[in-house]
């Protein structure tokens, strides 16, 4: 009976993680979704897998690799509702558009996108498109493995940042999700690292190190700018870590 209750709890965590980080019609069942943060890595794996399969299907239908990469990228964005891209744009606008902490947080809350945010989106989308393109040209199966790895590692870093830095605003998505325990964030990071090693071999360790280095960089900048994290910061973290992971895999 106790084992069944634990299994149901894990399944509920997975459902909450997918309901939070994707556009899949799954309701949030827990009042504090932070306990489901370990499953963020699973969401990344699923998004990477589905995006990779979309690219493979495009190639099977005869599309050239640049267009197949665009199909994979589009599938990824549709699955997540571009929530991480939105966070990246707001983060870059706020951190580099404001002169003090209050101004930066206010700009990040504004739904309008400025020059910094627009350029960040262009660089993010073009970087991932180029990475997907090169990966599919190398090998379709390797490309899918890379997308799964990058998806898992990039989303597993978000709970780590939530543990390391307090919520900067006291409101918003990150505040509503809550602060996970280090134990939960650690399980998610371990799960993502394990997937990276299984899919990429020993180079998966390097990919995990690259992801952690990108996370530390984002964390240091965020701490110096607003002394905390927000939902936008977490979205930007996912984007930056994913790009860093993909570039390492291609290096």
C-alpha positions, 0 to 999 in steps of 0.5 A: 500500500505504501509503495503504491502511494509512493508510485502515485506520488511520483506520477503526480510529480511527473504530471505536475512537471509537464503541466508547468513546463509544457503546453500539454493539458495536464492540471497541477495537482500539488499546491507546491510544485517545488516537490516535482522539480526533480521531474523537470529533467524528464520533461526536458527528455520528452521535449528533446525526444519529440523535437528530434523525432519531428526532425527525423520525420522531416528528413524521411519525407525528403526535407533537407537538413536545414529545414528538418532542423527548423521543424525540430526547433518549431516542435520544441517551441510549440511543446513549451509554448515559448515560455523559456524564450519569453523568459530569456527576452525579459531577462536580458531586457531587464538585466541590461536595460535597468540601472538598479535592482528595482528598475531591472525587476520592473522591466522584466515584469513588462510584457513588451520586448526591447532591443536587448530582448529581441537580439537575445531571441534572435541569437538563441533561435539561430544558435539552436537552429544551427546546432540542430542543423549540424547535428542532423547532418552528422547523424539523425540518431546522434541528433536525437540523443543530443536534443534529449541530453540538452533538454534534460540538463538545461531543465535540471539546472533550473531547480538548482538555481531555485535552491541557490538563490532566493526569489527576487520579487516575492511574486510571479511564477517562480515564487508560486512554484516554491523553493525545492529542497536541495535533495530534490534538485540533486535528484533531478540533476543526477537523473539528467547527468545519468541520461547524458552518460547513457546517451552520449557516453563519456562525453555526457560527463563533459556535457554535464560540466558545460551545463553546470558552468553555464548555470554558474555563469548565469547565477553569478550575473543574476546575483550581482544584478538583482540578488535573486531569481525569477521565473524569467531568470529560470527560463533564460537559464534553460535557454543558455544552458541548452545552447552551451550543452549543444555547442559542447556536443558539437565541439 
